Amino acid sequence: DVLQGHQREMTQTLHTRCQEPSQIIFQFKANPPAVTFELTGETDNIFMIEREGLLYCTRALDRETRSTHNLQVAALDANGIIVEGPVPITIEVKDINDNRPMFLQSKYEGSVRQNSRPGKPFLYVNATDLDDPATPNGQLYYQIVIQLPMINNVMYFQINNKTGAISLTREGSQELNPAKNPSYNLVISVKDMGGQSENSFSDTTSVDIIVTENIWKAPKPVEMVENSTDPHPIKITQVRWNDPGARYSLVDKEKLPRFPFSIDQEGDIYVTQPLDREEKDAYVFYAVAKDEYGKPLSYPLEIHVKVKDINDNPPTCPSPVTVFEVQENERLGNSIGTLTAHDRDEENTANSFLNYRIVEQTPKLPMDGLFLIQTYAGMLQLAKQSLKKQDTPQYNLTIEVSDKDFKTLCFVQINIIDINDQIPIFEKSDYGNLTLAEDTNVGSTILTIQATDADEPFTGSSKILYHIKKGDSEGRLGVDTDPHTNTGYVIIKKPLDFETAAVSNIVFKAENPEPLVFGVTYNASSFAKFTLIVTDVNEAPQFSQHVFQAKVSEDVAIGTKVGNVTAKDPEGLDISYSLRGDARGWLKIDHVTGEIFSVAPLDREAGSPYRVQVVATEVGGSSLSSVSEFHLILMDVNDNPPRLAKDYTGLFFCHPLSAPGSLIFEATDDDQHLFRGPHFTFSLGSGSLQNDWEVSKINGTHARLSTRHTDFEEREYVVLIRINDGGRPPLEGIVSLPVTFCSCVEGSCFRPAGRQTGIPTVGMAVGILLTTLLVIGIILAVVFIRIKKDKGKDNVESAQASEVKPLRS
């Protein structure tokens, strides 16, 4: 009795599309005396029932008009009296894709600032679809179809496929310029069926976008007068973000111990204390704008502050007393020396422009005014007559040095020295041959030379300086002079080289710092020589670079040349190349040319850059070698299929389901992704799953697995998911999600404990326990008997010992 069965169940729910007239929905049956049926409720003149109990529809249903029809079916006897029922019948109308999506506006308008942050929405487009949003029929997919103008085939705008949010791409953030293109037009389409079906409906709309100038710009450099006495803080400049609400801060990348600047939340920048140009003449720091979450809104702006000089420093003398020497026969007008004072104020300005003036000469013998000083250069000259040491061996001058506001007194001592009429004379003219290995340490003293001068000791006339005049064009040698003895020490300044200079004939010249008097010249006595012989030392090969680097795609064919290295041997020997540290066995090297080839498939995900050492060994000789690095950077290709980001075990729904439920899972792969990250698409891995499950994309890495109904058994289901990475070439992976429907206790899946492999039954446990106790009893009995025997033995031995023991009185 079908009708009675329905009556017991109270309500019967039927799902139908009823797309054709007179389509039979259900067959009702009743027992006598029922002879016919009656249908009442929300029939809308669509649902009819025949006398025999056939429930059918007269025309196509429209879910958008009514999605649920509540009907009642009763069985009547021949007199039209209800004998069974009425039974409530609920008919749910299944959706079909019979409505196209429609944009709310045929045209949208918006504006965006140049250099706005990529990915931040500045405009939304919205569309609606009358179909069921819980099914693909009502799931909308937005897409930019046309961008005008399209410059260099680069998209400046992007749209969120789910929400319709329009934002700039990274290229758009960098390249939009209202001076070049002040406006753009986008054509945007919306499709139902999630955009995944060729039979989906679509609509389009137009979007006009105005590009406005970015006011987030670095201000002009600021100039601040040092040591300002105005009240601080003082506003010096400002920055402004394009929209209100930005949070401003300053970043001192120089990490100064004292950072004298601040910024308020209006973007005004202040100097907080007086600046000192002599302490620091310029500052460079950065202004940053962030949103309410602390995320930077754009790139930082560089702020330049120059500290303007004021004349706040007096001239300073080079030393407490500056000493010059002059020969007693010095001619009038000759330079004695230059007094160079300093001023800490800004160079090449009036604040640091110095004047020199002699204010006193001591003694005034044989007269005053023997010296003059150039007003701006500070050079001292002999003014009136040649000096005589017998008049006085020393003069002291007081010199006033002044800038436009300050004056300083400096002191100069002028010593009168004997005329330089004697030349230095070497103790010997030939120091013979000197043989050295080419690896002799730099800084080594290799020879001592000596010349003498008969002029007044410890003066510029007798001081000797040694110079190498011939045989050392590379400057490998130098001579240091002992100021007390005029001894010269020949040292190695640069490494010796047998290959370029095996034998060098070195010529020295001994000279005085003071010029010789007129008519006296240096001759052969002031010259000496020696021969430097450099012996060969076998040196290791030398690479042209410390690190060699190459870049190839990870899918190059085996045998492809991926790079090369070069080295030379100083002695000109041949070189053999080899690799060290090729842990993965990916590479080989041509022993002669240094060319490096792949010998196995490369894999960026296993390691990039791939680092190995290259060894260059000389062929013959001492077989010396040297080592360089070779770094192989592997460029990614799409060779890893998508997979689940983690092991999804323990996924469950509480049984029975009260409503359709969903779970979220994440996918990943091992390939390299652009700044936007992966963009996976998700679908069910088998058509047989579509009646029970559906999968929908959340973003590029996450998706939602949902149940289509609530009628699931209490057991585990394995749902296959197909994930496509959209790469070039696209790769797919099919993964398994185990989902359990189980009874729940306080929101957790409850699984009754059952028989598990390896765990004994109760009977087995009792048997094991009795056996254990029996073994323990046997062991205790044996131990007891053994102890008793040992005790009896001890008693016998004790008795025997007492019988033979001698008596003692």
C-alpha positions, 0 to 999 in steps of 0.5 A: 500500500504505497499511499499508506506507506507515505502516510506513515512517513508523513511527508514524501519529497520528490526531486524533478525537472519536469521539462516535458508536458505529461511527464510522469513523476510518480505512481501512487497505489491504494487498497480498496475501497479506494478507487480514485485519487485527489491532488490538492495544494500548490499545483499551479495547474501544473501538477495533475493526478489520474484516477489510477494514481499517476502523478504528472506535470502538464508543462515545464516547471520554472524554479525561479517562479517556485522552487518547491511545491507542497501538495497533498494526495488523498485516496477516495472511494466511489462516493468521493469520500477520503478513505486514505490520506491526505499524504503531504508531498513536497516537490523540489524543482531542480535547477537547469541553466536557463538564465543568463547572468546580467551585469547590474550596469551596462557601463562602469566608471572608476579611477586609479592612482598611478603607482597604486599597490598591485592587487588592491581593488579600486572598482567592483563590477557586479552581475546577477544570475537567477539560477540556483547559486548553490549549483554551477548554474548560478556560479559566476566567473568574471574575466577581462576580455579587452584592454584599450589601449594595450601597450606592448601586449601588457595587461595593466589591469586584473580582475578577481574571477569570483568577486569582480574586484578590479585592481592593477597588475604589477606592470600596471602599478609600475607603468601607468602614466596619466601624462601618456595615457590618461584613460583606459577602457576595459570590456569585462565578461561574466559567465555562469557555470563557473566559466568552465562550460562551453555552453555557459551563458555570458554578458559583457559590460564596459568599464572606463578608468581614469588614471590620476597622478600619483601624489606620493612623490619625493619632495625636493631636497631641503636646505637647513641652516646649521645651529639654528636658534629658532624653536624646534621642532621646525617643519621642513617638508611634507609627503602625502599619500594618495588617500586619507588614513595612511600612517606615516613613519621615517626610516633611518637607514644610516642607523645614526646615533642621533636621528634629528627628524620626525613625521606626524600623521599628516605627513609633515616632516620636522627637524627636532633639534639644531644641526651641525654641518661640521658633524654631518653635512647631509642626511638621507632618510626615507618616508614610509606610508602604511595602511591600518594593518601595517602593510606598506602602501607603496615604495618608500620616498627618499628625503634629502636634507643638506645642512647649510654652513655658517661661519662658526669655526675659526681657522686652525694651525697645522701644528703648534709650531711649523718648522721650515729650513732655508739655506744661507745663500737662498736667493731672494723670492725663493720659496721657503715653505707653505703654511697651510691652515685649516677651517672646518667650515664649508670648503670653497666658501667665504666662511673658509676663505683664509688670509695670511699676514706676518705680524711679528719676526723674532729676532729682527736681525739684521733687519725686520721684514726679511720674510713675506707671505702670500696673502691667500696661498700662505707661501713664505718667501725670502724678501730682502736679502740672503740669510747668514747663519752667523747672524742667527741660526733661527727665526720665529714668525707669528702669522695671523690667519683670518676668515671673514669673522675669526682670527688665529695666530700661528707660529713658524720656526725657520732654521738657517742651514748650511748650503748644500754644496756636497753630493751624496757618495756611495760607499761602493758603486756595485753591490754585485749579484743577488739571487732570489726565488720568485716567491720571496715574501713581499716586505722582505729586506733584500739588500742594504746600501749606504751613501754619505754626505759631508754637509751639515748633519741632520739637515736637508742638505745632508739627508739622503733619499735613494731612488731606483732609476733603472731596471724596475719599471714594474715598481717591484722594489723600494728603498727605505732610508734610516733618518739617523744613519742615511742607510738604505734598505732595499725591500720587495714591494710587489711579488717577483716574477721569473716569467716576466723579469728573470734578470734585472740590472738595478741602478740607484741614485742618492739625492738630497731633499734640498737643491744643490747650490749653483755649479754643483751637480750629481755625478757617478759617485751618487749612483750604484747598481746591483743585479737581481736574479730571480729563480723560477718557482713552480706555481699553481694554475690561476683561474680567470675568475674566483666563481664561474656562473652559468644559467640553463633550463632544467630540462636541457638534453643530456650532453648539453654544454652548460658552461665553461671555465678557464685557467692558465699556468704561469709556467705555460704548462698544459692544464687538466680540468676536473670536477669535485663535489658533483654530489648528484652526478649531473655534470662532466668537464672536458679535461682539456678545454674546461667545457662543462656538460650535463650527463644526467637529467637536471632538476631545479627542485632538487637544488639550484644553484647547483654548486661544484668545485672545478680543479685545474691541475698542471700537466707535468711539473709538480702537478700543482692544482688550484680550485674555483667554484662553478655555480649552475643556476637552473631555470624552472620548467613545469615538470611537477604535477600538483599534489595536496599540500599536506596529508589530509587524514581525519576528515569527517562529517557527523552522521547523519548530515542535517544539511550539505557540508563542505571541507577545505583543502590546499594544493601545491607543487614543487615548481617555481611560481611567479609573484602571483603564486600558483593558479590551480583549477579543481574538478572531480576525478571521476564522473561517478562522484558528481551525484554526491560531491562537488568541488569549487575553487576558492583561490589559486591554491585552495578549494572546497569539497562539498556534499550535494545531499545528505543521504550518505552511509556511515562509512569512509568515502574516497573522493578523487580530485583532479588538480590542473596547474595551468602551466606550459605544458599544463600538468594534472594530478589526481589526489585522494581525499578520504572522508568519513561519515561517522557518529559524533560525540561533542563534535568529534568523530566517535569510532567504537573500539573493535577487534584489532590485529595483534591484540589478544582476546579475553580468553587468550589473555586469561591463558597467558596469565595462568601460564605465567603464574605456573612458570613463576610457581615452578621457579620458586619451588626449584629455588626452595628445594635447592636452598633446603639441600644446601642447608642440610649439607652445611649441617653435615659438614659442621658436625664432621668438623666438630668431631675432629676438632682437638680439645683445648684446655 
